[in-house]
Amino acid sequence: MKKSFISKVVVLWLVLGFGTLSHSQSELTEKPAEASILSFEEYMAYVKKYHPLVKMADLNLSVGEAEVLKARGAFDPKVEVDYERKKFNGTTYYDQLNSTFKIPTWFGLEFKAKYEDNSGAYLDPSLTVPEDGIYSAGVELDLTNGFLINQRMASLRKAQLFEQESKATRDLMINEVLFEATKAYLDWCQAYNSQLIYENFLDNAALRYEGVKRSAEVGDKAEIDATEALITLESRQLSLENASLESRKNQLLASNFLWLENVPLEIQQNIVPAVPTTTDLSQTLSIENLNQLDSISDNHPKLLALDYKIQQLEIDKDLKQSKLLPKMSLSYDFLTTDYKRINSLNTGNYKAGFNLSFPLFLRAERGDIKLANLKLADTNYDLLQSRLEIRNKLQQTSMEFESLQTQYNLIDSMVKNHQTMVRGEERKFEIGESSLFLVNSREQKLIESSLKRNEIEIKLLFSLAKWYNSTGAAIQQL
């Protein structure tokens, strides 16, 4: 009588235990109450604001601005002073002062003002000037290879294009950092949720083992059933230990992207992630936009950077082609001894010059042009290939996202069906029409399908992140 009463108590306790099991299966990834949640939005906010590579990407903009400033320096006005004096055995051979103020302009035209004062016993007669020196004002013009394009013009245009290229490069760098950070966070979510699944089912296995063990002690169950329950418990303890290790490893990997004022941060073990929804990830790019490949790919930062690079190479090519022309320059200066009176400048007093040079074989110039054409062709091929790769990657991620949506719906239905099967097998076990082996087998299928659902859910979110990454956007809204 006493044995029968104990058996009924054990059966009732097992039934209550299985009731707890059914609840835990519906809350497979419920987070501990004492844990603090680090949401995806908070995590990415730290990455965007403090990550060194994001700050390094911003330096590209400063480099581009510095290049433009440097190129504009070629158009700065210049002051030149040349002074020479020779004295020997008490005789001043020559005393020459030549000071010039120049203003370079865009089309190879240079304005200049000059003061010249020369004297000496052995001065070159062509350098003889009035006693108070001579003033001049005039221009110097490059008539051929410097008029339409010259080194100053080319350098400034290239610097301006480089500044635009640096902006595109910055977007690519930030895009890659945020994408890798997103991947690390989602990997952490998957590992942590797997850990929670194993923890819940470990509790079920421990509860079942205690019940079967007590039933075996009173003779209501065979000892082999208790051994089987213990094996299941130990197997899940092993799985949980491995899942906990993976969760901590992925937590540390996610920590690699967290900084605060140049100080690296480490996510503590009581901090847990929260899986973002697909709605959160797709706010900036709706599902309908997944088919608008042309407009997205044409504005991709990588393609823009290559396009700016091609424009720079075309400027180089034009500059080298201009050197095929003869070098001709013309200079004209009005001369006066009284700089205070503008009307003292007249065409009767002047200094003019003309310079012409032309290489006979042009081998260096033709070689430069050939090299410029090869670089231009190489970059154009790179642009074509990159455009094709980006377009195909966008199509690939679009198809992957749609497929994973279907897979997730299927696996979610499978998990619910497995839960139904487990509950049914538990009821049969309670009335003695099933075995512990069948219950464990059903529950193992539920564990596998739950882990698979967790994996596919993360893959679905990651496919959205890959889509944003493929567009070249900086994922500012993630």
PAKOLPA-614589 format. One line per field, with one value per residue (C-alpha): x, y, z. Coordinates in Angstrom, 3 decimals, decimal comma. Example, Ala and Ser with C-alpha at 12.3 -4.5 7.8 and 13.67 -1.06 7.14 Angstrom:
xx	[12,300/13,670]
yy	[-4,500/-1,060]
zz	[7,800/7,140]
//
This chain:
xx	[0,000/2,819/4,648/1,534/1,105/4,744/4,365/1,310/3,207/6,140/3,810/2,082/5,477/6,542/3,301/3,949/7,489/6,305/3,916/6,953/8,675/5,843/6,081/9,848/9,540/7,421/10,027/13,151/15,247/13,908/16,693/17,614/16,004/19,342/20,947/21,372/20,533/22,854/20,574/21,768/21,061/23,146/25,944/26,112/25,952/29,221/30,789/29,826/31,010/34,164/35,613/39,177/38,624/35,560/37,665/40,441/37,963/37,156/40,857/40,487/38,356/41,078/43,654/41,510/41,089/44,841/45,543/43,239/44,904/48,316/47,251/45,822/49,228/50,534/48,406/49,702/51,464/55,240/58,012/61,491/64,683/68,000/71,065/74,690/77,816/81,448/84,325/88,009/91,140/89,022/87,103/83,380/83,061/79,236/76,399/73,110/69,659/66,675/63,334/60,116/56,470/54,474/50,770/50,071/46,638/44,596/45,375/49,169/49,194/51,461/51,429/54,654/56,154/59,917/62,574/66,170/69,206/72,642/76,070/79,774/83,010/82,678/78,878/77,467/76,372/72,979/72,296/73,018/70,129/69,616/71,186/67,980/67,202/64,400/60,863/58,874/55,363/54,265/52,969/54,329/52,158/52,628/51,112/50,895/51,109/50,371/47,445/44,606/46,159/49,297/50,761/49,107/45,684/46,056/47,176/44,229/41,666/43,129/43,150/39,477/38,629/40,759/38,741/35,551/37,253/38,293/34,659/33,660/36,583/35,518/31,992/33,441/35,641/32,787/30,497/32,944/33,504/29,782/29,121/31,754/30,386/26,885/28,141/29,893/26,758/24,502/26,989/26,868/23,047/23,033/25,548/23,759/20,328/21,777/23,069/19,595/18,032/20,438/19,886/16,113/16,336/18,998/16,517/13,988/16,520/17,524/13,873/13,121/16,197/15,239/11,721/12,846/15,544/12,999/10,635/13,476/14,283/10,728/10,668/8,182/10,791/13,722/17,251/18,066/15,541/17,406/20,687/19,173/17,897/21,347/23,014/20,597/21,340/25,111/24,846/22,964/25,399/28,164/26,226/25,521/29,184/30,184/27,397/28,479/32,048/30,903/28,708/31,563/33,943/31,476/30,840/34,565/34,613/31,775/33,808/36,495/34,256/33,454/35,568/35,124/37,456/40,304/39,868/38,791/35,746/34,973/31,407/30,870/29,284/26,083/25,461/23,323/22,296/18,794/18,021/16,843/13,792/13,824/11,614/14,322/16,936/14,836/13,564/15,968/15,587/12,184/11,773/10,491/13,853/15,615/14,799/16,047/19,538/20,545/20,080/21,720/24,739/25,438/25,717/27,920/30,909/33,363/32,119/32,135/35,717/36,789/34,998/36,852/40,092/39,373/38,757/42,118/43,835/42,153/43,576/47,011/46,555/45,530/48,541/50,913/49,301/49,800/53,536/53,543/53,131/56,162/56,965/56,325/56,221/55,893/56,824/56,358/57,360/56,812/59,859/59,987/62,202/59,267/56,930/54,803/53,373/51,285/51,435/55,183/54,507/54,432/55,100/58,274/60,095/59,739/61,454/60,042/61,004/59,979/61,037/60,558/61,698/60,640/62,102/62,789/61,738/59,268/60,093/59,653/56,356/54,993/56,030/54,214/51,059/51,184/51,552/48,669/46,446/47,336/46,495/43,239/42,283/43,158/40,959/38,092/38,239/38,252/35,152/33,308/34,183/33,285/29,915/29,125/30,229/28,179/25,085/25,380/25,991/22,843/20,853/22,394/21,551/18,042/17,411/19,061/16,788/13,631/14,773/15,622/12,196/10,639/13,051/12,277/8,523/9,046/11,386/9,111/6,228/8,462/9,364/5,690/4,910/7,805/6,479/3,098/4,755/6,741/3,667/1,788/4,626/4,810/1,103/1,507/4,505/2,467/-0,146/2,454/1,954/5,380/8,986/11,609/13,615/10,791/10,287/14,012/14,047/11,123/12,723/16,064/14,296/12,757/16,208/17,672/14,811/14,987/18,705/18,069/15,382/17,801/20,433/18,072/16,710/20,243/20,990/17,855/18,978/22,507/21,227/19,678/22,983/24,727/22,211/22,958/26,663/26,323/24,683/27,752/25,690/27,282/24,433/23,714/20,235/21,244]
yy	[0,000/2,304/1,395/2,103/5,510/6,450/5,370/7,619/10,548/9,968/9,757/12,994/14,666/13,500/14,843/18,235/18,058/17,382/20,328/22,499/20,941/21,915/25,513/25,642/24,394/27,412/29,701/28,047/31,206/33,112/35,263/35,079/37,769/38,946/39,470/42,928/43,216/44,941/45,677/45,709/49,446/50,243/47,976/49,579/53,071/52,370/50,957/53,943/56,514/55,038/52,284/53,231/52,065/54,316/57,234/56,169/56,250/59,856/60,659/59,941/63,072/65,121/63,637/64,620/68,149/68,404/67,283/69,995/72,609/71,440/71,652/75,153/76,167/76,047/79,141/81,108/84,395/84,141/86,545/85,756/87,619/86,907/88,833/88,311/90,369/89,858/91,932/91,208/93,278/96,257/96,171/95,445/93,214/93,190/93,839/92,375/92,526/90,928/90,733/89,441/89,139/86,531/85,631/82,281/81,890/79,009/79,027/79,039/82,818/84,377/88,031/89,446/92,622/93,019/95,309/95,119/97,027/96,109/97,793/96,924/97,416/94,228/94,034/92,407/95,358/93,720/93,980/97,707/99,663/103,285/104,423/103,947/100,596/99,672/98,438/96,188/94,740/92,139/88,653/85,282/82,921/79,249/79,059/75,274/72,548/74,858/76,869/74,294/72,049/72,272/70,684/73,166/72,698/68,917/68,682/70,721/68,800/65,487/66,637/67,614/64,208/62,520/64,308/62,797/59,418/59,619/60,123/56,968/55,080/56,283/54,940/51,571/51,370/52,266/49,875/47,010/47,788/47,977/44,838/42,859/44,228/43,155/39,668/39,410/40,485/38,045/35,202/36,048/35,983/32,547/31,097/32,564/31,352/27,875/27,992/28,924/26,053/23,562/25,063/24,623/21,054/20,273/21,276/18,908/16,064/16,661/16,716/13,533/11,764/12,539/11,228/8,033/7,479/7,677/5,394/2,890/3,125/2,104/-0,580/1,130/1,540/-0,582/0,508/0,564/3,435/5,458/4,744/5,877/9,075/9,710/9,246/11,770/14,198/13,864/14,227/17,494/18,727/18,126/19,934/22,843/23,143/23,313/25,829/27,988/27,999/29,017/31,742/33,219/33,037/34,873/37,383/38,173/38,437/40,958/42,834/43,456/46,132/47,966/50,980/54,040/57,004/54,818/52,317/48,775/47,404/43,821/42,565/41,022/37,590/38,993/41,010/39,215/40,087/40,589/39,273/42,187/41,695/41,686/44,776/46,679/45,668/46,448/49,906/51,741/49,345/47,762/44,379/46,008/47,766/44,413/44,385/47,909/46,705/49,274/52,426/50,833/49,377/52,584/54,532/51,961/53,676/51,243/52,095/55,804/55,540/53,748/56,354/59,178/57,282/56,953/60,692/61,316/58,990/60,791/64,081/62,460/61,253/64,725/66,273/63,793/64,267/68,025/67,399/66,161/69,784/72,080/74,093/77,733/80,535/84,265/86,973/90,737/93,309/97,069/98,922/102,112/103,897/105,585/103,009/105,735/106,894/104,332/106,419/105,955/102,428/102,570/100,344/102,176/100,707/96,960/93,633/90,722/87,100/83,991/80,414/77,319/73,750/70,434/66,925/65,251/61,682/62,221/58,793/59,774/61,521/58,632/56,176/58,213/58,283/54,525/53,908/56,287/54,425/51,071/52,311/53,765/50,519/48,485/50,630/50,526/46,720/46,806/49,012/46,632/43,598/45,320/46,443/42,865/41,423/43,943/43,354/39,570/39,849/41,936/39,348/36,564/38,176/38,966/35,318/34,152/36,364/35,079/31,469/31,911/33,403/30,243/28,055/29,889/29,453/25,729/25,190/27,209/24,916/21,885/23,106/23,508/20,043/18,539/20,223/18,612/15,219/15,563/16,513/13,547/11,151/12,508/11,798/8,270/7,792/8,959/6,247/3,593/3,318/4,685/4,419/6,851/6,132/7,374/10,480/11,296/10,584/12,935/15,592/15,258/15,952/19,034/20,199/19,739/21,573/24,401/24,823/24,768/27,439/29,569/29,120/29,985/33,021/34,411/33,573/35,464/38,542/38,195/38,018/41,453/42,731/41,298/43,081/46,428/45,648/44,795/48,162/49,885/51,849/52,621/50,699/53,808/52,582/49,117]
zz	[0,000/0,904/-2,321/-4,404/-2,723/-3,423/-7,049/-7,464/-5,926/-8,299/-11,298/-10,237/-9,799/-13,266/-14,754/-13,136/-14,445/-17,962/-17,641/-16,926/-19,942/-22,263/-21,068/-21,544/-25,098/-25,994/-24,418/-25,779/-25,786/-22,782/-21,303/-17,607/-15,468/-14,042/-17,465/-19,013/-22,695/-25,168/-28,104/-31,665/-31,983/-28,890/-30,056/-33,515/-32,016/-30,181/-33,343/-35,476/-32,953/-31,460/-33,656/-34,770/-38,355/-38,660/-37,451/-39,809/-42,683/-41,809/-42,184/-45,907/-46,198/-44,544/-46,917/-49,918/-48,607/-48,004/-51,587/-52,954/-50,740/-51,946/-55,604/-55,141/-53,836/-57,405/-58,115/-55,132/-55,919/-55,568/-54,641/-55,956/-55,035/-56,711/-55,489/-56,519/-55,766/-56,689/-55,275/-55,753/-54,974/-54,059/-57,340/-57,500/-60,530/-60,378/-57,988/-59,268/-57,685/-59,399/-57,564/-59,138/-58,102/-60,086/-60,211/-61,961/-63,602/-64,967/-68,718/-68,637/-68,298/-65,702/-64,659/-63,265/-61,880/-61,611/-60,190/-61,467/-60,215/-61,573/-61,357/-61,409/-63,301/-65,326/-65,625/-68,753/-70,952/-71,565/-67,832/-67,637/-66,096/-64,998/-61,751/-59,718/-61,337/-63,704/-63,183/-65,470/-65,648/-68,113/-68,898/-69,887/-71,912/-72,802/-76,285/-76,779/-74,175/-71,260/-72,577/-72,569/-69,934/-67,858/-64,761/-62,409/-63,975/-64,075/-60,452/-59,184/-61,239/-60,094/-56,469/-56,685/-58,153/-55,507/-52,840/-54,297/-54,574/-50,909/-49,915/-51,805/-50,263/-46,819/-47,402/-48,424/-45,324/-42,968/-44,817/-44,293/-40,596/-39,848/-41,869/-39,947/-36,670/-37,705/-38,504/-35,126/-33,256/-35,146/-34,567/-30,876/-30,979/-32,604/-30,145/-27,125/-28,233/-28,805/-25,248/-23,962/-25,900/-24,355/-20,882/-21,141/-22,370/-19,774/-17,080/-18,632/-18,730/-15,090/-14,001/-15,919/-14,549/-10,960/-11,548/-13,267/-10,634/-7,796/-9,694/-10,112/-6,387/-5,455/-8,141/-10,438/-13,200/-14,308/-13,447/-17,152/-17,559/-14,938/-16,728/-20,028/-18,404/-16,909/-20,319/-21,810/-18,958/-19,383/-23,157/-22,775/-20,143/-22,682/-25,399/-23,047/-22,092/-25,750/-26,508/-23,537/-24,828/-28,312/-26,845/-24,828/-27,804/-30,038/-27,247/-27,210/-31,001/-30,789/-28,171/-30,799/-32,313/-29,074/-28,121/-25,946/-26,546/-27,876/-25,017/-26,006/-24,179/-23,230/-23,001/-19,565/-19,187/-17,663/-20,855/-23,442/-27,022/-28,394/-31,864/-34,056/-36,238/-40,028/-39,891/-38,021/-40,563/-43,629/-42,623/-44,940/-47,877/-48,405/-50,008/-53,230/-53,625/-53,871/-57,589/-58,356/-59,200/-61,826/-59,738/-56,693/-58,487/-60,431/-57,164/-55,454/-53,770/-55,342/-58,843/-58,040/-56,766/-59,966/-62,072/-60,288/-60,791/-64,526/-64,770/-63,085/-65,554/-68,458/-67,179/-67,029/-70,591/-71,835/-70,093/-71,714/-75,132/-74,854/-74,605/-78,193/-79,246/-79,587/-76,498/-77,350/-74,846/-75,295/-72,792/-72,912/-70,289/-70,169/-68,813/-66,748/-64,280/-62,513/-61,037/-59,399/-62,725/-64,616/-67,833/-67,867/-69,163/-72,968/-75,911/-76,727/-73,740/-73,560/-73,242/-75,273/-75,717/-77,608/-76,846/-79,012/-78,403/-79,922/-79,410/-82,731/-81,910/-79,050/-77,682/-74,034/-74,767/-76,873/-74,159/-71,505/-73,619/-74,154/-70,427/-69,713/-72,205/-70,636/-67,122/-68,399/-70,153/-67,056/-64,824/-67,321/-67,326/-63,524/-63,595/-65,944/-63,844/-60,578/-61,953/-63,015/-59,653/-57,678/-59,795/-59,470/-55,732/-55,348/-57,285/-55,224/-51,874/-53,081/-54,008/-50,780/-48,698/-50,399/-50,021/-46,339/-45,710/-47,110/-45,138/-41,917/-42,353/-42,939/-39,986/-37,697/-38,642/-38,054/-34,551/-33,656/-35,014/-33,059/-29,905/-30,548/-31,043/-27,805/-25,795/-27,252/-26,502/-22,940/-22,377/-23,737/-21,426/-18,450/-19,022/-19,753/-23,533/-24,463/-23,348/-22,115/-25,256/-27,482/-25,356/-25,527/-29,254/-29,866/-27,693/-29,513/-32,792/-31,181/-30,029/-33,513/-35,210/-32,626/-33,244/-36,993/-36,643/-34,650/-37,363/-40,227/-38,355/-38,019/-41,666/-42,688/-40,763/-42,071/-45,661/-45,140/-43,781/-46,855/-49,062/-47,470/-47,687/-51,384/-52,073/-50,653/-48,140/-44,801/-43,026/-40,957/-40,095/-38,827]
//
